[in-house]
Amino acid sequence: MYEYANQDWDYAYQRDAIERAADFYDCNKSKAVVSACDDIPRFVQASRQVLERDDLTLEQRREITETLSTRAVTFEASTEIVTETA
């Protein structure tokens, strides 16, 4: 019974997400899914390029990651500290 209810919720969420995409792209649902599938990898790559800029502080990177992170894609900004000894 729980699994059936969970499947209904997943289906409802998927339906709503596709409808939101269709509204966003102002097109039918099939084209919206294809458009989102085309756009997301480009969006993620562009986001990485922005986050890797040398002129951003760690705080700025963290603010950007918060803004860009979604349910499906999460960005994280950190700094790596390396200590070398002779």
Salt bridges, closest charged atoms under 4 A:
ASP16 OD1 - ARG15 NH2 3.79
GLU19 OE2 - LYS29 NZ 3.56
ASP55 OD2 - ARG53 NH2 2.69
